[in-house]
Amino acid sequence: MSIFTKIVQGEIPAHIVAETADFLAFLDISPLVMGHVLVIPKKEVDYIFDLDDETYGGLQFFAKVVAQGIKKAFPCERVGVAVIGLEVPHAHIHLIPINKMNDMNFANEKLKLTPGQLSEAKEKIVDALRDITAP
């Protein structure tokens, strides 16, 4: 069982910014930049391209919505998208607010954020998503 499945099952706490019946988005606890979010299917599948077509498409659509919230919460040039797939054996997409190419360099030193900073970042994204999805 992956660490992400443990998050889905509530065994490990996470700063969840969005959730549906099939997908979950939460802050990376060792982010490249403030607002770095991981988007996962709740179903544990190691390799993103092993997801069935419906789940893969749903994951991409969910990521798009979350990215809109990130961009509103953390104004940036773009929200970069990365799929590396080597860190955790559970398909996931990195959504990273970027202003320059180097912001997505995974060799960069990761931020060391306090629980308070993580909570504040989470609330900014949750609030932005509420504004985007409000009728």
TORDREN-430566 format. One record per residue (C-alpha): x, y, z; residue in one letter. Coordinates in steps of 0.001 Angstrom, whole numbers, plus 500000, padded with zeros to 6 digits. Example, Ala and Ser with C-alpha at 12.3 -4.5 7.8 and 13.67 -1.06 7.14 Angstrom:
# residues 2
512300495500507800A 513670498940507140S 
***
This chain:
# residues 135
500000500000500000M 501433503364498963S 501719506407501204I 499136508063498941F 496648505240499546T 497196505753503272K 496327509437502753I 493190508457500798V 492161506115503626Q 492794508780506273G 495657506879507910E 498118509704507203I 497083513365507469P 497377515626504441A 496536519200503507H 493716518315501106I 492713521101498735V 490131519236496618A 488421515869496540E 485884513951494500T 484698510367494762A 487617509280492532D 490390511862492940F 492302513740495610L 494518516844495526A 496784517758498421F 499813519909499125L 503246518420498617D 504857518546502078I 508273519109500466S 507296521546497722P 509465523125495079L 507486526354495531V 504573527483497677M 501342526047496266G 502877522811494874H 500034520266494797V 499860516546494065L 496797515186492261V 496073511461492466I 493422508923491593P 492087507311494744K 492509503947493073K 496109502813493578E 497808502268490225V 501592502638490074D 502123504004486558Y 499956506815485226I 499781505271481743F 498410502055483243D 495253503899484331L 492147502988482365D 491099505687479897D 488180506951481985E 490308507357485119T 493177508944483170Y 490855511467481524G 489104512201484813G 492435512731486557L 493523515218483885Q 490226517115484096F 490397517192487916F 493995518468487681A 492845521241485335K 490270522482487847V 492778522328490727V 495351524189488604A 492858527030488125Q 492553527308491902G 496324527255492363I 496813530019489787K 494217532183491511K 495640531504494995A 499284531905493975F 499441534333491042P 502015533023488600C 502844532938484919E 501624529328484597R 500864526233486606V 503408523688485452G 502494520025485137V 504902517170485748A 504520513425485864V 507652511679487008I 506324508612488732G 509461507370490449L 509008508819493931E 505829507030495054V 504369503913493410P 500972505576492920H 500067507580489809A 500245511297490494H 500523514668488808I 502564517556490203H 500923520981489768L 503469523715490421I 502985527483490227P 505831528757488048I 507204532032486784N 510367530638485188K 511511527257483902M 513785526623486868N 510792526680489240D 510065523113488065M 513582521779488478N 513213518801490817F 516921519061491638A 516201522375493403N 516205522409497174E 512718521760498526K 511007524267500790L 510755523411504476K 507369524750505468L 505823524845508910T 502422523250509542P 501034526789509762G 502430527734506348Q 500996524540504843L 497588525242506395S 497643528797505072E 498539527608501553A 495783524989501706K 493169527566502719E 494215529930499915K 493693527183497321I 490453525918498896V 489081529483498916D 490141530038495301A 488507526786494223L 485310527741496066R 485214530996494064D 485851529161490769I 483255526450491311T 480575528605492968A 477345528870490947P 
***
